[in-house]
Amino acid sequence: MMTYLNNGFFNYSRMETSKKLINKQQNNMPKKGRPLGYDPEEMLETSMLLFWANGFDATSLDDILSAAKISKSSFYHMFGSKQQLFERCLCRYCDSQLAQIEEKLQQSTTGRDFIESYLNDLVAAASHDEDRYKGCFVVNTIYEFVGCDVSISKLISNMIERLNQLLQVAIQKGQAEGVITTDKTSSALACFLMSSIAGIRTMIYAKVETDQLEDVVDVTLAALD
């Protein structure tokens, strides 16, 4: 499995990672000031949930300060601006999601098993998650930002590319194992899966019934045979 993950088809070093963005922002922050009286990681988690539920524009700075229980001066000292905080929250979400996906891929028996499990997990989580109708943080951000903000668009493009690379790894593995069709290239099939995943997430947000989501999964998997 690690042969696939370490080859040229999947190389994080070729992409702009969120760590670079975070380090750049942190380096631009003022270095002087009193010791922090709050946990920055907890602050990011709290803010991420607010942005996820309400979107960027509908989440005010006062909302963030109230939820995180910090002063405005502490906020600006640590994060610089609401948009910089949002970008870090988005990076946090993307890195967490992709790390879970990569771990599942490494542990999967076959490439096709990974894809089937991933799609089924999307549906199962939506069926049992009381926050299912918040949608995917990334998809919500696409609707709100892409085409309007260069830095956010770049982060989204990076996330999409990283997920696409993971899917290509799984497809190539499945093709080598003889459980995924070779009639189409791994690149084409990965793009197809990306569209299916985005569609499923959008349908979840639109409150589509679970049995319809399962139908989409079945048709998607059949296209890989």
C-alpha positions as CSV (number, residue, x, y, z in Angstrom):
1,M,0.0,0.0,0.0
2,M,2.8,2.4,0.9
3,T,4.2,2.0,-2.5
4,Y,1.2,3.7,-3.9
5,L,1.2,6.5,-1.3
6,N,4.9,7.3,-1.8
7,N,5.0,7.3,-5.6
8,G,4.7,10.3,-7.9
9,F,0.9,10.0,-8.1
10,F,0.6,11.2,-4.5
11,N,3.1,13.8,-3.3
12,Y,2.1,16.5,-0.9
13,S,5.4,18.3,-1.5
14,R,4.3,19.3,-4.9
15,M,1.3,21.2,-3.5
16,E,0.9,24.3,-1.5
17,T,0.0,23.0,2.0
18,S,-2.0,24.7,4.6
19,K,0.9,24.7,7.0
20,K,2.7,27.2,4.8
21,L,-0.3,29.5,5.0
22,I,-0.6,29.2,8.8
23,N,3.2,29.7,9.3
24,K,3.1,32.8,7.1
25,Q,0.2,34.3,9.0
26,Q,1.8,33.5,12.4
27,N,5.1,35.1,11.3
28,N,3.1,38.3,10.5
29,M,1.6,38.5,13.9
30,P,3.0,40.8,16.6
31,K,5.5,39.1,18.8
32,K,5.1,41.2,21.9
33,G,2.2,41.1,24.4
34,R,0.9,39.3,27.5
35,P,0.8,35.5,27.6
36,L,-2.2,34.0,26.1
37,G,-5.1,33.3,28.5
38,Y,-6.8,30.9,26.2
39,D,-6.1,27.9,24.0
40,P,-5.6,28.8,20.4
41,E,-6.6,25.3,19.3
42,E,-9.8,25.5,21.2
43,M,-10.4,29.0,19.7
44,L,-9.9,27.5,16.2
45,E,-12.4,24.7,16.9
46,T,-15.0,27.0,18.3
47,S,-14.6,29.4,15.4
48,M,-14.7,26.7,12.8
49,L,-18.0,25.4,14.2
50,L,-19.5,28.9,14.0
51,F,-18.3,29.5,10.4
52,W,-19.4,26.0,9.4
53,A,-22.9,26.6,10.8
54,N,-23.4,30.2,9.7
55,G,-20.9,30.9,6.9
56,F,-18.3,33.7,6.8
57,D,-20.5,36.7,6.2
58,A,-23.1,35.8,8.7
59,T,-20.6,35.1,11.5
60,S,-19.7,38.5,13.1
61,L,-16.5,39.2,15.0
62,D,-18.7,39.8,18.1
63,D,-20.1,36.2,17.6
64,I,-16.6,34.9,17.6
65,L,-15.4,36.9,20.6
66,S,-18.5,35.9,22.6
67,A,-18.2,32.2,21.8
68,A,-14.4,32.1,22.4
69,K,-14.6,34.3,25.4
70,I,-11.6,36.5,24.4
71,S,-11.1,40.2,24.0
72,K,-10.9,42.0,20.7
73,S,-7.2,42.9,21.3
74,S,-6.3,39.2,22.0
75,F,-8.1,38.2,18.8
76,Y,-6.2,40.6,16.6
77,H,-3.0,39.7,18.3
78,M,-3.4,36.1,17.5
79,F,-5.2,36.0,14.2
80,G,-4.9,39.4,12.6
81,S,-8.4,39.5,11.0
82,K,-11.6,37.5,10.7
83,Q,-10.6,36.3,7.2
84,Q,-7.2,35.0,8.4
85,L,-9.1,33.1,11.2
86,F,-11.5,31.7,8.6
87,E,-8.6,30.5,6.4
88,R,-7.0,28.8,9.4
89,C,-10.3,27.2,10.3
90,L,-10.8,25.9,6.8
91,C,-7.2,24.5,6.7
92,R,-7.9,22.8,10.0
93,Y,-11.0,21.2,8.7
94,C,-9.4,20.1,5.4
95,D,-6.3,18.7,7.1
96,S,-8.4,16.7,9.5
97,Q,-10.7,15.3,6.8
98,L,-7.9,14.3,4.5
99,A,-5.9,12.7,7.3
100,Q,-8.9,10.5,8.1
101,I,-9.3,9.6,4.5
102,E,-5.6,8.8,4.0
103,E,-5.7,6.6,7.1
104,K,-8.7,4.7,5.8
105,L,-7.0,4.2,2.5
106,Q,-3.9,2.8,4.1
107,Q,-6.0,0.3,6.1
108,S,-8.3,-0.8,3.3
109,T,-8.1,-4.3,1.8
110,T,-8.6,-3.2,-1.8
111,G,-8.9,0.1,-3.6
112,R,-12.5,-0.5,-4.4
113,D,-13.3,-1.4,-0.8
114,F,-11.9,1.9,0.3
115,I,-14.1,3.8,-2.2
116,E,-17.2,1.8,-1.2
117,S,-16.5,2.3,2.5
118,Y,-15.9,6.1,2.0
119,L,-19.1,6.7,0.2
120,N,-21.2,4.6,2.6
121,D,-19.6,6.4,5.5
122,L,-20.8,9.7,4.0
123,V,-24.4,8.5,3.9
124,A,-24.2,6.8,7.3
125,A,-22.8,9.9,9.0
126,A,-25.5,12.0,7.5
127,S,-28.2,9.6,8.7
128,H,-27.1,9.7,12.3
129,D,-25.5,13.2,12.6
130,E,-27.9,15.8,14.1
131,D,-25.9,18.5,12.3
132,R,-26.2,16.8,8.9
133,Y,-28.0,19.7,7.3
134,K,-25.1,22.1,8.0
135,G,-23.5,20.5,4.9
136,C,-19.8,20.1,4.2
137,F,-17.7,23.0,5.4
138,V,-15.7,23.0,2.1
139,V,-18.8,22.8,-0.1
140,N,-20.5,25.6,1.9
141,T,-17.4,27.7,1.4
142,I,-17.3,27.0,-2.3
143,Y,-20.9,28.3,-2.6
144,E,-20.0,31.4,-0.6
145,F,-16.5,32.3,-1.8
146,V,-15.1,30.7,-4.9
147,G,-14.7,33.2,-7.7
148,C,-14.9,36.0,-5.3
149,D,-11.8,35.6,-3.2
150,V,-8.4,34.5,-4.5
151,S,-6.9,33.2,-1.3
152,I,-10.0,31.2,-0.4
153,S,-10.3,29.8,-3.9
154,K,-6.6,28.7,-3.7
155,L,-7.3,26.8,-0.5
156,I,-10.3,25.1,-1.9
157,S,-8.4,24.2,-5.1
158,N,-5.7,22.7,-2.9
159,M,-8.2,20.6,-0.9
160,I,-9.8,19.3,-4.1
161,E,-6.5,18.4,-5.6
162,R,-5.4,16.5,-2.5
163,L,-8.6,14.6,-2.4
164,N,-8.4,13.9,-6.1
165,Q,-4.9,12.5,-5.7
166,L,-6.1,10.2,-2.9
167,L,-8.9,8.9,-5.0
168,Q,-6.5,8.3,-7.9
169,V,-4.3,6.3,-5.6
170,A,-7.3,4.1,-4.6
171,I,-8.4,3.7,-8.2
172,Q,-4.9,2.7,-9.4
173,K,-4.7,0.2,-6.6
174,G,-8.1,-1.2,-7.5
175,Q,-7.1,-1.4,-11.2
176,A,-3.9,-3.2,-10.3
177,E,-5.9,-5.6,-8.2
178,G,-8.4,-6.2,-11.0
179,V,-11.4,-4.9,-9.0
180,I,-11.8,-1.6,-10.8
181,T,-12.3,-1.1,-14.6
182,T,-9.3,-0.1,-16.7
183,D,-11.6,1.1,-19.5
184,K,-11.2,4.6,-18.1
185,T,-8.1,6.3,-16.7
186,S,-7.6,6.7,-13.0
187,S,-7.7,10.5,-13.6
188,A,-11.1,10.3,-15.3
189,L,-12.6,8.0,-12.7
190,A,-11.3,10.2,-9.9
191,C,-13.0,13.2,-11.4
192,F,-16.2,11.2,-11.7
193,L,-15.9,10.2,-8.0
194,M,-15.3,13.8,-7.0
195,S,-18.5,14.8,-8.7
196,S,-20.4,12.0,-7.0
197,I,-19.1,13.0,-3.6
198,A,-20.0,16.6,-4.1
199,G,-23.4,15.6,-5.3
200,I,-24.0,13.4,-2.2
201,R,-22.9,16.2,0.1
202,T,-25.2,18.7,-1.7
203,M,-28.1,16.2,-1.5
204,I,-27.5,15.8,2.2
205,Y,-27.6,19.6,2.6
206,A,-30.9,19.6,0.7
207,K,-32.4,17.0,3.1
208,V,-32.7,14.3,0.5
209,E,-33.8,10.9,2.0
210,T,-31.2,8.3,2.9
211,D,-32.5,5.7,0.4
212,Q,-31.9,8.1,-2.5
213,L,-28.4,8.8,-1.3
214,E,-27.8,5.0,-1.2
215,D,-29.0,4.8,-4.8
216,V,-26.4,7.3,-5.8
217,V,-23.7,5.3,-4.0
218,D,-24.8,2.1,-5.8
219,V,-24.8,3.7,-9.2
220,T,-21.4,5.3,-8.6
221,L,-19.9,2.0,-7.5
222,A,-21.4,0.2,-10.5
223,A,-19.6,2.6,-12.8
224,L,-16.3,1.4,-11.4
225,D,-16.9,-2.3,-12.3
